[in-house]
Amino acid sequence: MKVRLLILVAFLFASFASFAQLQGVFGLKAGASSSITAQEGITPYISRYKTAFHLGGVYRLRYKRFVAQPEVLYSIKGGTFKRLGVNPQTIRNNYNYLSIPLMLGWIPTEGVVLQAGPEFSYAIDTPYGPGKKQDTGIAIGAHYDFLDMAEQFSLNLRYIHGLNNVSNSSIVEYRNRTFQVSIIYNFYKKKK
């Protein structure tokens, strides 16, 4: 009986000690995006990059050298289609999304987090939106925490590779490709 009680107390203590090492931080995120609509199929248009923005909130949960970072973002994706030749034409695609990236990260050295994870997006109604509402992508990137005077700020670099065909055409497929550069304001002072 005493052995079981000691094992239970040891287990509860270890669980509490592990939970006590979890550090959670809320933050606001905003930045610039450079996106393109990659095309596959028969089309007279050439894809070009477009610069836009994204903004939203993040929650970063840390355990030792591992980080889980769910986010909720409003982001503009898409790109520009250009047709050259006798009748040149430019089409600007504004794909407005509510995006939920679920990033997992590893800290190789304090202040730097390497991240990867899925991003789930849903298109918000716009006049020149995508043909299909749902988009899923794979995101990879790096997160840098400023550890000195600007310790409540972080820099985030990310690439999102869209997996879903967002076109409703039967002869051409569109997929989102996006680069993001963000500044994050963390609401709680980070522990060093």
C-alpha positions in Angstrom: 0.0 0.0 0.0 2.8 2.4 0.9 4.6 1.6 -2.3 1.5 2.4 -4.4 1.0 5.6 -2.5 4.6 6.6 -3.1 4.3 5.8 -6.8 1.1 7.9 -7.0 2.7 10.8 -5.2 5.8 10.6 -7.5 3.6 10.4 -10.6 1.5 13.4 -9.5 4.7 15.4 -8.6 6.3 14.6 -12.0 3.1 15.5 -13.8 2.9 18.8 -11.9 6.6 19.5 -12.5 6.1 18.9 -16.3 2.9 21.1 -16.4 4.8 23.8 -14.5 7.4 24.0 -17.3 4.7 24.9 -19.8 4.9 28.5 -20.8 2.1 30.1 -22.8 2.1 33.5 -24.5 -0.6 35.3 -26.5 0.4 37.7 -29.2 -0.8 39.8 -32.1 0.7 39.2 -35.5 0.9 41.4 -38.6 3.0 41.5 -41.7 3.5 41.4 -45.5 2.7 38.5 -47.8 4.0 37.8 -51.3 1.8 35.3 -53.0 1.3 33.7 -56.4 -1.4 31.4 -57.9 0.5 28.5 -59.4 -1.2 27.2 -62.5 -1.3 23.7 -64.1 -3.1 23.1 -67.3 -4.0 25.0 -70.5 -4.1 28.8 -69.9 -2.9 31.9 -71.8 -1.9 33.6 -68.6 1.4 33.9 -66.8 1.4 33.9 -63.0 3.0 36.8 -61.1 3.6 37.5 -57.4 1.4 40.0 -55.6 2.2 41.8 -52.3 -0.5 41.9 -49.7 -0.8 41.6 -45.9 -2.0 39.3 -43.1 -2.9 39.9 -39.5 -4.3 38.0 -36.5 -3.6 36.4 -33.2 -1.2 33.6 -32.0 -0.9 31.5 -28.9 2.5 30.0 -28.3 2.8 27.1 -25.8 6.4 26.0 -24.9 7.6 22.9 -23.2 11.4 22.7 -22.8 12.7 22.8 -26.4 9.3 22.3 -28.1 6.6 24.8 -29.1 3.0 24.5 -30.3 1.7 27.6 -31.9 -1.9 27.8 -33.1 -2.9 31.0 -34.9 -6.0 32.6 -36.4 -5.2 34.9 -39.3 -6.9 37.1 -41.9 -4.7 36.7 -45.0 -4.8 37.8 -48.6 -3.5 35.3 -51.1 -3.8 34.9 -54.8 -1.5 36.7 -57.3 -1.7 38.3 -60.7 -2.4 36.7 -64.0 -0.9 38.5 -67.1 -1.7 37.7 -70.7 0.8 39.1 -73.2 0.5 39.5 -76.9 -2.1 41.3 -79.1 -4.7 41.8 -76.4 -2.7 42.1 -73.2 -4.7 41.7 -69.9 -3.9 41.8 -66.2 -6.2 40.0 -63.6 -5.5 40.6 -59.9 -6.7 37.8 -57.8 -7.7 38.8 -54.2 -8.2 35.6 -52.3 -9.3 36.7 -48.8 -8.9 33.8 -46.3 -9.5 33.1 -42.7 -6.5 30.9 -42.0 -5.7 28.6 -39.0 -2.1 27.5 -39.0 -1.2 24.8 -36.4 2.6 25.1 -36.1 4.9 22.8 -34.2 8.4 24.0 -33.4 11.8 23.0 -32.1 14.2 25.4 -30.4 17.8 24.7 -31.5 19.1 27.7 -29.6 17.3 30.1 -27.3 15.5 32.8 -29.3 15.2 30.7 -32.5 12.3 28.3 -33.3 12.1 26.2 -36.5 8.5 25.5 -37.3 6.3 23.3 -39.6 2.7 22.3 -39.7 -0.6 22.4 -41.6 -2.6 25.5 -42.4 -6.4 25.3 -42.9 -8.0 28.2 -44.8 -11.5 29.2 -45.7 -12.2 31.8 -48.4 -14.2 34.8 -47.4 -16.6 36.1 -50.1 -15.0 38.5 -52.5 -15.7 39.5 -56.1 -12.5 37.9 -57.4 -12.2 35.1 -54.9 -11.1 31.5 -55.6 -13.5 29.0 -57.2 -13.4 26.7 -54.2 -13.6 27.9 -50.6 -11.4 25.5 -48.7 -7.6 25.4 -48.9 -5.1 23.3 -47.0 -1.4 23.9 -47.1 1.9 22.9 -45.5 3.7 25.7 -43.7 7.4 25.8 -42.8 9.3 28.7 -41.3 11.4 30.2 -38.6 10.6 32.3 -35.6 13.1 34.7 -33.9 12.5 36.2 -30.5 14.3 39.5 -29.8 15.9 38.9 -26.4 17.3 42.3 -25.6 15.6 45.7 -25.6 12.7 44.6 -27.9 12.0 41.4 -25.9 8.2 41.6 -26.4 8.6 41.4 -30.2 9.3 38.4 -32.4 10.0 38.1 -36.2 8.4 35.3 -38.1 9.3 34.0 -41.6 7.1 31.4 -43.3 6.3 29.7 -46.6 2.9 28.2 -47.2 2.6 25.6 -50.0 -1.1 25.2 -50.9 -2.2 21.6 -51.6 -5.8 22.1 -52.8 -6.9 23.1 -56.3 -8.9 26.3 -55.7 -10.0 26.6 -59.3 -13.5 25.6 -60.5 -12.2 25.3 -64.1 -11.9 21.8 -65.7 -8.8 22.7 -67.8 -6.6 24.6 -65.3 -5.7 24.1 -61.6 -4.8 26.9 -59.3 -2.8 26.4 -56.1 -1.7 29.1 -53.6 2.0 29.7 -52.8 2.7 32.3 -50.2 5.7 33.8 -48.4 5.1 35.8 -45.2 7.2 38.1 -43.0 5.5 39.0 -39.7 6.2 40.9 -36.5 4.6 39.5 -33.4 3.9 41.5 -30.3 3.9 39.1 -27.3 1.6 40.2 -24.4 3.7 38.7 -21.6 7.3 39.2 -20.9 9.2 36.2 -22.0 11.3 34.3 -19.4 15.0 34.1 -20.2 
